[in-house]
Amino acid sequence: MMDTNIQTIYQKTIDFAAEKHGKQKMPNGLPYIVHLSNVAMEVFMAHKQKPDFNLEIAIQLALLHDVLEDTALSFKALEDDFGNAVAMGVLALTKDSTLDKKDQMDDSLNRILDLSREVAIVKLCDRITNLQNPPIKWDNAKIKKYHLQAIQIAERLEGKNEYLDKRINKKIEKYKLYL
C-alpha cells in the first residue's frame, strides 16, 4: 500500500524531481527545483484555504509537472514510479511539441480539463508562480503573449478552486506593470 503521509510523499517526489531535473536552472539562475517547490507551496496554500481536492495527487503533480517536458524521463518510467493518475496528469501539463506553438496551450488546457481537478489546480499554481518579473531576455511581444496565456488559463480553469481563481486574477492584474 502506498504511503499517504504528505511529508513522505513530498520528500519522495521532490527527491525524484530534483534528480531528474539535475542541473537545470530557472531563468534567474536558481536551481529549477525552487520553481517546483514554489508550485507545491501554492498547492498547499490552496488546500489549506479549501481542502476539496486530493492533496497527495496535487503535490506529486506540482513537483513533477515539468519532468516529461524538460527531461529525458519516459511516460512509462513516470507511470511505473508514481502511477497512472499522476503520469496522465503530468502528460496533460506537458506541451505537445508536435503542434504549432500557437496551438500548444489550448491543446494542453483541453487535456487538463479531461482529467481531475488536481491537474487544473497545478496548472493554475504553475502560472501563478511564473507571473513574477519576466526574464530580462523577453521582449514586449513575449511578455504580452505570456500575459494573454495567463488570462486564457484563468478563464478556462475558472471554478476549479475559488482561492486560486482570485489569486491568479490578482497576479494577472499586477503583471500588467510589465506590459
Backbone as JSON Lines, residues from 0, in Angstrom:
{"i":0,"aa":"M","n":[0.84,-1.19,0.0],"ca":[0.0,0.0,0.0],"c":[0.88,1.25,0.0]}
{"i":1,"aa":"M","n":[0.49,2.22,-0.79],"ca":[1.27,3.46,-0.88],"c":[1.14,4.28,0.4]}
{"i":2,"aa":"D","n":[2.25,4.86,0.82],"ca":[2.26,5.74,2.0],"c":[1.51,7.01,1.65]}
{"i":3,"aa":"T","n":[0.5,7.37,2.44],"ca":[-0.28,8.58,2.18],"c":[0.11,9.72,3.11]}
{"i":4,"aa":"N","n":[1.2,9.59,3.83],"ca":[1.69,10.68,4.67],"c":[2.24,11.77,3.76]}
{"i":5,"aa":"I","n":[1.69,12.96,3.83],"ca":[2.02,14.02,2.87],"c":[3.5,14.4,2.92]}
{"i":6,"aa":"Q","n":[4.11,14.35,4.09],"ca":[5.54,14.67,4.17],"c":[6.38,13.62,3.44]}
{"i":7,"aa":"T","n":[6.04,12.36,3.61],"ca":[6.75,11.28,2.93],"c":[6.57,11.39,1.42]}
{"i":8,"aa":"I","n":[5.35,11.66,1.0],"ca":[5.05,11.81,-0.44],"c":[5.84,13.0,-1.01]}
{"i":9,"aa":"Y","n":[5.82,14.11,-0.3],"ca":[6.54,15.31,-0.76],"c":[8.03,15.0,-0.89]}
{"i":10,"aa":"Q","n":[8.62,14.41,0.14],"ca":[10.06,14.15,0.13],"c":[10.46,13.17,-0.97]}
{"i":11,"aa":"K","n":[9.7,12.1,-1.14],"ca":[10.0,11.13,-2.21],"c":[9.91,11.82,-3.58]}
{"i":12,"aa":"T","n":[8.87,12.61,-3.76],"ca":[8.63,13.22,-5.06],"c":[9.63,14.33,-5.38]}
{"i":13,"aa":"I","n":[9.95,15.16,-4.41],"ca":[10.91,16.24,-4.68],"c":[12.3,15.67,-4.93]}
{"i":14,"aa":"D","n":[12.66,14.6,-4.22],"ca":[13.95,13.95,-4.48],"c":[14.0,13.43,-5.91]}
{"i":15,"aa":"F","n":[12.94,12.78,-6.33],"ca":[12.85,12.24,-7.7],"c":[12.96,13.37,-8.72]}
{"i":16,"aa":"A","n":[12.18,14.44,-8.51],"ca":[12.18,15.58,-9.44],"c":[13.55,16.25,-9.49]}
{"i":17,"aa":"A","n":[14.17,16.42,-8.34],"ca":[15.5,17.06,-8.3],"c":[16.52,16.23,-9.07]}
{"i":18,"aa":"E","n":[16.45,14.92,-8.9],"ca":[17.37,14.04,-9.62],"c":[17.14,14.14,-11.13]}
{"i":19,"aa":"K","n":[15.9,14.11,-11.54],"ca":[15.59,14.13,-12.99],"c":[15.92,15.48,-13.61]}
{"i":20,"aa":"H","n":[15.65,16.58,-12.92],"ca":[15.93,17.91,-13.47],"c":[17.41,18.27,-13.38]}
{"i":21,"aa":"G","n":[18.14,17.54,-12.54],"ca":[19.59,17.69,-12.46],"c":[20.03,19.12,-12.25]}
{"i":22,"aa":"K","n":[20.88,19.6,-13.13],"ca":[21.47,20.94,-13.01],"c":[20.65,22.02,-13.72]}
{"i":23,"aa":"Q","n":[19.43,21.69,-14.14],"ca":[18.57,22.66,-14.81],"c":[18.38,23.88,-13.92]}
{"i":24,"aa":"K","n":[18.38,25.05,-14.53],"ca":[18.25,26.32,-13.79],"c":[17.0,27.06,-14.24]}
{"i":25,"aa":"M","n":[16.52,27.92,-13.35],"ca":[15.46,28.86,-13.68],"c":[16.1,30.02,-14.44]}
{"i":26,"aa":"P","n":[15.32,30.85,-15.14],"ca":[15.92,31.99,-15.86],"c":[16.74,32.92,-14.95]}
{"i":27,"aa":"N","n":[16.41,32.97,-13.66],"ca":[17.16,33.84,-12.74],"c":[18.41,33.15,-12.17]}
{"i":28,"aa":"G","n":[18.69,31.93,-12.61],"ca":[19.9,31.22,-12.2],"c":[19.74,30.28,-11.03]}
{"i":29,"aa":"L","n":[18.6,30.33,-10.35],"ca":[18.37,29.42,-9.23],"c":[18.13,27.99,-9.74]}
{"i":30,"aa":"P","n":[18.41,27.0,-8.91],"ca":[18.11,25.62,-9.32],"c":[16.62,25.46,-9.64]}
{"i":31,"aa":"Y","n":[16.3,24.67,-10.64],"ca":[14.93,24.52,-11.11],"c":[14.0,23.99,-10.01]}
{"i":32,"aa":"I","n":[14.55,23.23,-9.09],"ca":[13.75,22.65,-8.03],"c":[13.06,23.74,-7.19]}
{"i":33,"aa":"V","n":[13.62,24.95,-7.19],"ca":[12.99,26.07,-6.47],"c":[11.61,26.35,-7.1]}
{"i":34,"aa":"H","n":[11.54,26.37,-8.42],"ca":[10.25,26.59,-9.09],"c":[9.26,25.5,-8.69]}
{"i":35,"aa":"L","n":[9.7,24.26,-8.74],"ca":[8.81,23.15,-8.43],"c":[8.31,23.22,-6.99]}
{"i":36,"aa":"S","n":[9.18,23.58,-6.07],"ca":[8.74,23.7,-4.67],"c":[7.81,24.89,-4.48]}
{"i":37,"aa":"N","n":[7.99,25.95,-5.25],"ca":[7.07,27.09,-5.19],"c":[5.68,26.71,-5.68]}
{"i":38,"aa":"V","n":[5.62,25.91,-6.74],"ca":[4.32,25.43,-7.24],"c":[3.66,24.56,-6.17]}
{"i":39,"aa":"A","n":[4.44,23.69,-5.54],"ca":[3.9,22.85,-4.47],"c":[3.38,23.69,-3.31]}
{"i":40,"aa":"M","n":[4.08,24.77,-2.97],"ca":[3.62,25.65,-1.89],"c":[2.28,26.29,-2.24]}
{"i":41,"aa":"E","n":[2.11,26.69,-3.5],"ca":[0.81,27.22,-3.93],"c":[-0.29,26.17,-3.74]}
{"i":42,"aa":"V","n":[0.02,24.92,-4.05],"ca":[-0.95,23.83,-3.87],"c":[-1.29,23.68,-2.39]}
{"i":43,"aa":"F","n":[-0.27,23.66,-1.54],"ca":[-0.53,23.55,-0.1],"c":[-1.44,24.67,0.39]}
{"i":44,"aa":"M","n":[-1.17,25.91,-0.04],"ca":[-1.97,27.05,0.4],"c":[-3.41,26.96,-0.11]}
{"i":45,"aa":"A","n":[-3.57,26.52,-1.36],"ca":[-4.93,26.36,-1.9],"c":[-5.69,25.31,-1.11]}
{"i":46,"aa":"H","n":[-5.01,24.22,-0.76],"ca":[-5.66,23.15,0.01],"c":[-6.0,23.63,1.42]}
{"i":47,"aa":"K","n":[-5.14,24.45,1.99],"ca":[-5.4,24.99,3.33],"c":[-6.67,25.86,3.31]}
{"i":48,"aa":"Q","n":[-6.83,26.64,2.22],"ca":[-8.0,27.51,2.1],"c":[-9.28,26.73,1.84]}
{"i":49,"aa":"K","n":[-9.16,25.68,1.02],"ca":[-10.34,24.87,0.68],"c":[-9.88,23.45,0.37]}
{"i":50,"aa":"P","n":[-9.94,22.57,1.37],"ca":[-9.43,21.2,1.2],"c":[-10.41,20.29,0.46]}
{"i":51,"aa":"D","n":[-10.76,20.68,-0.77],"ca":[-11.74,19.91,-1.54],"c":[-11.12,19.17,-2.71]}
{"i":52,"aa":"F","n":[-9.8,18.9,-2.6],"ca":[-9.14,18.12,-3.64],"c":[-8.1,17.22,-2.99]}
{"i":53,"aa":"N","n":[-7.62,16.26,-3.74],"ca":[-6.67,15.27,-3.24],"c":[-5.27,15.9,-3.18]}
{"i":54,"aa":"L","n":[-4.84,16.24,-1.98],"ca":[-3.56,16.9,-1.79],"c":[-2.39,16.02,-2.22]}
{"i":55,"aa":"E","n":[-2.46,14.73,-1.95],"ca":[-1.37,13.83,-2.29],"c":[-1.1,13.82,-3.8]}
{"i":56,"aa":"I","n":[-2.16,13.71,-4.58],"ca":[-2.02,13.72,-6.04],"c":[-1.54,15.09,-6.51]}
{"i":57,"aa":"A","n":[-2.14,16.14,-5.98],"ca":[-1.79,17.5,-6.42],"c":[-0.33,17.84,-6.12]}
{"i":58,"aa":"I","n":[0.19,17.42,-4.98],"ca":[1.59,17.7,-4.64],"c":[2.52,16.94,-5.58]}
{"i":59,"aa":"Q","n":[2.2,15.7,-5.88],"ca":[3.03,14.95,-6.82],"c":[3.02,15.62,-8.2]}
{"i":60,"aa":"L","n":[1.85,16.04,-8.63],"ca":[1.75,16.73,-9.93],"c":[2.54,18.04,-9.91]}
{"i":61,"aa":"A","n":[2.46,18.77,-8.82],"ca":[3.18,20.05,-8.72],"c":[4.68,19.84,-8.86]}
{"i":62,"aa":"L","n":[5.19,18.85,-8.18],"ca":[6.65,18.63,-8.19],"c":[7.14,17.95,-9.47]}
{"i":63,"aa":"L","n":[6.24,17.29,-10.17],"ca":[6.62,16.54,-11.38],"c":[6.13,17.19,-12.68]}
{"i":64,"aa":"H","n":[5.44,18.31,-12.6],"ca":[4.7,18.83,-13.76],"c":[5.56,19.1,-14.99]}
{"i":65,"aa":"D","n":[6.84,19.35,-14.85],"ca":[7.71,19.62,-16.0],"c":[8.66,18.47,-16.35]}
{"i":66,"aa":"V","n":[8.54,17.35,-15.65],"ca":[9.54,16.29,-15.8],"c":[9.48,15.62,-17.18]}
{"i":67,"aa":"L","n":[8.32,15.53,-17.81],"ca":[8.25,14.95,-19.16],"c":[8.68,15.96,-20.22]}
{"i":68,"aa":"E","n":[8.37,17.23,-19.97],"ca":[8.69,18.28,-20.93],"c":[10.17,18.64,-20.93]}
{"i":69,"aa":"D","n":[10.8,18.61,-19.77],"ca":[12.16,19.14,-19.63],"c":[13.26,18.12,-19.41]}
{"i":70,"aa":"T","n":[12.9,16.85,-19.29],"ca":[13.93,15.83,-19.04],"c":[13.74,14.67,-20.02]}
{"i":71,"aa":"A","n":[14.62,13.71,-19.93],"ca":[14.55,12.53,-20.81],"c":[13.66,11.43,-20.24]}
{"i":72,"aa":"L","n":[13.02,11.67,-19.1],"ca":[12.18,10.65,-18.47],"c":[11.03,10.27,-19.39]}
{"i":73,"aa":"S","n":[10.76,8.98,-19.49],"ca":[9.65,8.5,-20.32],"c":[8.36,8.47,-19.51]}
{"i":74,"aa":"F","n":[7.26,8.5,-20.22],"ca":[5.94,8.38,-19.6],"c":[5.87,7.08,-18.81]}
{"i":75,"aa":"K","n":[6.34,6.0,-19.41],"ca":[6.29,4.68,-18.77],"c":[7.06,4.66,-17.46]}
{"i":76,"aa":"A","n":[8.25,5.24,-17.45],"ca":[9.04,5.28,-16.21],"c":[8.33,6.1,-15.14]}
{"i":77,"aa":"L","n":[7.74,7.21,-15.54],"ca":[6.98,8.04,-14.59],"c":[5.79,7.26,-14.05]}
{"i":78,"aa":"E","n":[5.09,6.6,-14.93],"ca":[3.92,5.8,-14.54],"c":[4.33,4.67,-13.59]}
{"i":79,"aa":"D","n":[5.46,4.03,-13.87],"ca":[5.94,2.94,-13.01],"c":[6.22,3.43,-11.59]}
{"i":80,"aa":"D","n":[6.76,4.64,-11.46],"ca":[7.11,5.16,-10.14],"c":[5.96,5.84,-9.42]}
{"i":81,"aa":"F","n":[5.03,6.47,-10.16],"ca":[4.01,7.29,-9.5],"c":[2.57,6.93,-9.86]}
{"i":82,"aa":"G","n":[2.38,5.96,-10.71],"ca":[1.03,5.52,-11.07],"c":[0.45,6.27,-12.25]}
{"i":83,"aa":"N","n":[-0.63,5.71,-12.78],"ca":[-1.24,6.24,-14.0],"c":[-1.86,7.62,-13.81]}
{"i":84,"aa":"A","n":[-2.53,7.86,-12.69],"ca":[-3.2,9.15,-12.49],"c":[-2.18,10.3,-12.51]}
{"i":85,"aa":"V","n":[-1.06,10.12,-11.83],"ca":[-0.03,11.16,-11.8],"c":[0.61,11.29,-13.19]}
{"i":86,"aa":"A","n":[0.95,10.17,-13.81],"ca":[1.6,10.22,-15.12],"c":[0.7,10.88,-16.17]}
{"i":87,"aa":"M","n":[-0.59,10.55,-16.16],"ca":[-1.52,11.17,-17.12],"c":[-1.67,12.66,-16.84]}
{"i":88,"aa":"G","n":[-1.68,13.04,-15.56],"ca":[-1.75,14.45,-15.21],"c":[-0.53,15.21,-15.69]}
{"i":89,"aa":"V","n":[0.65,14.65,-15.48],"ca":[1.89,15.3,-15.94],"c":[1.87,15.39,-17.47]}
{"i":90,"aa":"L","n":[1.4,14.35,-18.13],"ca":[1.32,14.38,-19.6],"c":[0.4,15.51,-20.07]}
{"i":91,"aa":"A","n":[-0.72,15.7,-19.41],"ca":[-1.64,16.79,-19.78],"c":[-1.01,18.16,-19.55]}
{"i":92,"aa":"L","n":[-0.17,18.26,-18.53],"ca":[0.51,19.52,-18.22],"c":[1.7,19.78,-19.14]}
{"i":93,"aa":"T","n":[2.03,18.81,-19.97],"ca":[3.17,18.88,-20.88],"c":[2.71,19.37,-22.25]}
{"i":94,"aa":"K","n":[3.38,20.4,-22.76],"ca":[3.04,20.89,-24.09],"c":[3.39,19.83,-25.14]}
{"i":95,"aa":"D","n":[2.53,19.7,-26.13],"ca":[2.77,18.77,-27.24],"c":[3.62,19.49,-28.27]}
{"i":96,"aa":"S","n":[4.9,19.17,-28.31],"ca":[5.85,19.87,-29.19],"c":[5.64,19.54,-30.66]}
{"i":97,"aa":"T","n":[4.77,18.58,-30.97],"ca":[4.49,18.28,-32.38],"c":[3.48,19.27,-32.97]}
{"i":98,"aa":"L","n":[2.83,20.03,-32.12],"ca":[1.85,21.03,-32.57],"c":[2.52,22.38,-32.8]}
{"i":99,"aa":"D","n":[1.89,23.23,-33.6],"ca":[2.35,24.61,-33.73],"c":[2.31,25.26,-32.35]}
{"i":100,"aa":"K","n":[3.27,26.13,-32.06],"ca":[3.33,26.79,-30.74],"c":[2.01,27.47,-30.39]}
{"i":101,"aa":"K","n":[1.36,28.07,-31.37],"ca":[0.12,28.8,-31.11],"c":[-1.01,27.88,-30.64]}
{"i":102,"aa":"D","n":[-0.91,26.58,-30.91],"ca":[-1.96,25.63,-30.54],"c":[-1.63,24.84,-29.26]}
{"i":103,"aa":"Q","n":[-0.42,24.94,-28.78],"ca":[0.01,24.09,-27.67],"c":[-0.73,24.36,-26.37]}
{"i":104,"aa":"M","n":[-0.96,25.61,-26.02],"ca":[-1.64,25.92,-24.76],"c":[-3.08,25.43,-24.79]}
{"i":105,"aa":"D","n":[-3.79,25.71,-25.86],"ca":[-5.18,25.29,-25.96],"c":[-5.29,23.77,-25.89]}
{"i":106,"aa":"D","n":[-4.38,23.07,-26.57],"ca":[-4.37,21.62,-26.52],"c":[-4.14,21.12,-25.1]}
{"i":107,"aa":"S","n":[-3.16,21.69,-24.41],"ca":[-2.87,21.29,-23.04],"c":[-4.07,21.55,-22.13]}
{"i":108,"aa":"L","n":[-4.68,22.7,-22.26],"ca":[-5.85,23.01,-21.43],"c":[-7.0,22.04,-21.69]}
{"i":109,"aa":"N","n":[-7.2,21.67,-22.94],"ca":[-8.24,20.68,-23.26],"c":[-7.96,19.35,-22.58]}
{"i":110,"aa":"R","n":[-6.69,18.92,-22.62],"ca":[-6.32,17.65,-21.97],"c":[-6.44,17.76,-20.45]}
{"i":111,"aa":"I","n":[-6.08,18.91,-19.89],"ca":[-6.21,19.13,-18.45],"c":[-7.67,19.04,-18.03]}
{"i":112,"aa":"L","n":[-8.56,19.65,-18.8],"ca":[-9.98,19.66,-18.46],"c":[-10.62,18.28,-18.55]}
{"i":113,"aa":"D","n":[-9.98,17.36,-19.27],"ca":[-10.47,15.98,-19.36],"c":[-10.1,15.15,-18.13]}
{"i":114,"aa":"L","n":[-9.24,15.68,-17.28],"ca":[-8.74,14.94,-16.13],"c":[-9.27,15.53,-14.83]}
{"i":115,"aa":"S","n":[-8.69,15.11,-13.73],"ca":[-9.18,15.51,-12.41],"c":[-8.89,16.98,-12.1]}
{"i":116,"aa":"R","n":[-9.61,17.48,-11.13],"ca":[-9.46,18.85,-10.66],"c":[-8.01,19.16,-10.26]}
{"i":117,"aa":"E","n":[-7.32,18.16,-9.7],"ca":[-5.94,18.37,-9.23],"c":[-5.02,18.83,-10.36]}
{"i":118,"aa":"V","n":[-5.23,18.33,-11.55],"ca":[-4.38,18.72,-12.69],"c":[-4.59,20.19,-13.01]}
{"i":119,"aa":"A","n":[-5.84,20.62,-13.03],"ca":[-6.14,22.03,-13.29],"c":[-5.58,22.92,-12.18]}
{"i":120,"aa":"I","n":[-5.68,22.47,-10.97],"ca":[-5.15,23.23,-9.83],"c":[-3.65,23.45,-9.98]}
{"i":121,"aa":"V","n":[-2.94,22.41,-10.39],"ca":[-1.49,22.54,-10.58],"c":[-1.18,23.5,-11.72]}
{"i":122,"aa":"K","n":[-1.95,23.48,-12.8],"ca":[-1.72,24.43,-13.89],"c":[-1.91,25.86,-13.4]}
{"i":123,"aa":"L","n":[-2.93,26.1,-12.63],"ca":[-3.14,27.43,-12.06],"c":[-1.97,27.82,-11.16]}
{"i":124,"aa":"C","n":[-1.55,26.91,-10.31],"ca":[-0.43,27.19,-9.39],"c":[0.87,27.45,-10.14]}
{"i":125,"aa":"D","n":[1.09,26.72,-11.2],"ca":[2.3,26.92,-12.02],"c":[2.3,28.32,-12.62]}
{"i":126,"aa":"R","n":[1.19,28.74,-13.19],"ca":[1.16,30.07,-13.81],"c":[1.22,31.17,-12.75]}
{"i":127,"aa":"I","n":[0.57,30.97,-11.61],"ca":[0.67,31.95,-10.52],"c":[2.13,32.14,-10.13]}
{"i":128,"aa":"T","n":[2.84,31.04,-9.98],"ca":[4.26,31.08,-9.61],"c":[5.09,31.8,-10.67]}
{"i":129,"aa":"N","n":[4.73,31.61,-11.92],"ca":[5.51,32.2,-13.02],"c":[5.16,33.66,-13.32]}
{"i":130,"aa":"L","n":[4.08,34.16,-12.76],"ca":[3.7,35.56,-13.01],"c":[4.47,36.49,-12.08]}
{"i":131,"aa":"Q","n":[5.77,36.48,-12.23],"ca":[6.66,37.36,-11.49],"c":[7.39,38.23,-12.52]}
{"i":132,"aa":"N","n":[8.48,38.84,-12.13],"ca":[9.24,39.63,-13.09],"c":[9.6,38.76,-14.29]}
{"i":133,"aa":"P","n":[9.25,39.19,-15.5],"ca":[9.62,38.38,-16.66],"c":[11.14,38.35,-16.83]}
{"i":134,"aa":"P","n":[11.66,37.27,-17.41],"ca":[13.1,37.22,-17.67],"c":[13.56,38.42,-18.49]}
{"i":135,"aa":"I","n":[14.74,38.92,-18.19],"ca":[15.3,40.1,-18.85],"c":[15.34,39.94,-20.37]}
{"i":136,"aa":"K","n":[15.6,38.72,-20.84],"ca":[15.74,38.49,-22.29],"c":[14.41,38.53,-23.04]}
{"i":137,"aa":"W","n":[13.27,38.55,-22.33],"ca":[11.98,38.6,-23.01],"c":[11.72,39.99,-23.56]}
{"i":138,"aa":"D","n":[11.24,40.04,-24.81],"ca":[10.83,41.32,-25.38],"c":[9.36,41.57,-25.05]}
{"i":139,"aa":"N","n":[8.86,42.75,-25.42],"ca":[7.48,43.11,-25.09],"c":[6.45,42.15,-25.68]}
{"i":140,"aa":"A","n":[6.71,41.65,-26.89],"ca":[5.78,40.72,-27.52],"c":[5.66,39.43,-26.7]}
{"i":141,"aa":"K","n":[6.77,38.91,-26.22],"ca":[6.78,37.68,-25.41],"c":[6.06,37.91,-24.08]}
{"i":142,"aa":"I","n":[6.29,39.06,-23.46],"ca":[5.64,39.39,-22.19],"c":[4.13,39.48,-22.39]}
{"i":143,"aa":"K","n":[3.71,40.15,-23.46],"ca":[2.28,40.28,-23.76],"c":[1.65,38.92,-24.02]}
{"i":144,"aa":"K","n":[2.33,38.07,-24.78],"ca":[1.83,36.73,-25.06],"c":[1.66,35.93,-23.77]}
{"i":145,"aa":"Y","n":[2.63,36.03,-22.87],"ca":[2.58,35.31,-21.61],"c":[1.39,35.79,-20.76]}
{"i":146,"aa":"H","n":[1.17,37.09,-20.77],"ca":[0.05,37.69,-20.06],"c":[-1.28,37.18,-20.64]}
{"i":147,"aa":"L","n":[-1.38,37.16,-21.95],"ca":[-2.62,36.68,-22.59],"c":[-2.84,35.19,-22.31]}
{"i":148,"aa":"Q","n":[-1.77,34.42,-22.28],"ca":[-1.9,33.0,-21.93],"c":[-2.4,32.84,-20.5]}
{"i":149,"aa":"A","n":[-1.92,33.67,-19.6],"ca":[-2.37,33.61,-18.21],"c":[-3.87,33.88,-18.12]}
{"i":150,"aa":"I","n":[-4.34,34.84,-18.88],"ca":[-5.78,35.14,-18.92],"c":[-6.54,33.93,-19.45]}
{"i":151,"aa":"Q","n":[-6.02,33.32,-20.52],"ca":[-6.64,32.12,-21.1],"c":[-6.72,30.99,-20.05]}
{"i":152,"aa":"I","n":[-5.64,30.77,-19.34],"ca":[-5.61,29.73,-18.3],"c":[-6.64,30.04,-17.22]}
{"i":153,"aa":"A","n":[-6.66,31.27,-16.74],"ca":[-7.6,31.66,-15.69],"c":[-9.05,31.47,-16.13]}
{"i":154,"aa":"E","n":[-9.34,31.84,-17.36],"ca":[-10.72,31.71,-17.86],"c":[-11.12,30.25,-18.05]}
{"i":155,"aa":"R","n":[-10.24,29.47,-18.66],"ca":[-10.58,28.07,-18.96],"c":[-10.65,27.21,-17.7]}
{"i":156,"aa":"L","n":[-9.87,27.54,-16.68],"ca":[-9.82,26.7,-15.47],"c":[-10.59,27.31,-14.3]}
{"i":157,"aa":"E","n":[-11.33,28.37,-14.58],"ca":[-12.12,29.03,-13.54],"c":[-13.07,28.03,-12.89]}
{"i":158,"aa":"G","n":[-13.17,28.14,-11.57],"ca":[-14.09,27.29,-10.83],"c":[-13.48,26.03,-10.25]}
{"i":159,"aa":"K","n":[-12.23,25.77,-10.56],"ca":[-11.57,24.58,-10.01],"c":[-11.17,24.79,-8.56]}
{"i":160,"aa":"N","n":[-10.89,26.04,-8.19],"ca":[-10.56,26.39,-6.81],"c":[-10.75,27.89,-6.65]}
{"i":161,"aa":"E","n":[-11.68,28.29,-5.82],"ca":[-12.02,29.7,-5.65],"c":[-10.82,30.54,-5.2]}
{"i":162,"aa":"Y","n":[-10.04,30.02,-4.28],"ca":[-8.85,30.72,-3.79],"c":[-7.87,30.99,-4.94]}
{"i":163,"aa":"L","n":[-7.64,29.97,-5.76],"ca":[-6.7,30.13,-6.88],"c":[-7.27,31.04,-7.97]}
{"i":164,"aa":"D","n":[-8.58,31.02,-8.17],"ca":[-9.2,31.95,-9.12],"c":[-8.88,33.39,-8.74]}
{"i":165,"aa":"K","n":[-9.05,33.71,-7.48],"ca":[-8.76,35.07,-7.01],"c":[-7.27,35.37,-7.11]}
{"i":166,"aa":"R","n":[-6.47,34.4,-6.72],"ca":[-5.01,34.61,-6.71],"c":[-4.46,34.83,-8.12]}
{"i":167,"aa":"I","n":[-4.88,34.03,-9.09],"ca":[-4.34,34.2,-10.44],"c":[-4.82,35.52,-11.04]}
{"i":168,"aa":"N","n":[-6.04,35.91,-10.76],"ca":[-6.53,37.17,-11.32],"c":[-5.79,38.37,-10.73]}
{"i":169,"aa":"K","n":[-5.44,38.3,-9.46],"ca":[-4.61,39.37,-8.86],"c":[-3.22,39.41,-9.49]}
{"i":170,"aa":"K","n":[-2.64,38.23,-9.72],"ca":[-1.3,38.16,-10.32],"c":[-1.34,38.66,-11.78]}
{"i":171,"aa":"I","n":[-2.4,38.35,-12.5],"ca":[-2.56,38.83,-13.88],"c":[-2.64,40.35,-13.89]}
{"i":172,"aa":"E","n":[-3.39,40.9,-12.96],"ca":[-3.53,42.36,-12.87],"c":[-2.18,43.01,-12.58]}
{"i":173,"aa":"K","n":[-1.44,42.46,-11.62],"ca":[-0.11,43.01,-11.29],"c":[0.87,42.87,-12.45]}
{"i":174,"aa":"Y","n":[0.72,41.8,-13.23],"ca":[1.65,41.55,-14.34],"c":[1.52,42.62,-15.43]}
{"i":175,"aa":"K","n":[0.42,43.34,-15.44],"ca":[0.23,44.43,-16.42],"c":[1.33,45.48,-16.3]}
{"i":176,"aa":"L","n":[1.97,45.57,-15.15],"ca":[3.07,46.52,-14.95],"c":[4.22,46.28,-15.94]}
{"i":177,"aa":"Y","n":[4.34,45.05,-16.42],"ca":[5.46,44.71,-17.31],"c":[5.1,44.88,-18.78]}
{"i":178,"aa":"L","n":[3.85,45.2,-19.08],"ca":[3.41,45.32,-20.49],"c":[3.85,46.66,-21.06]}
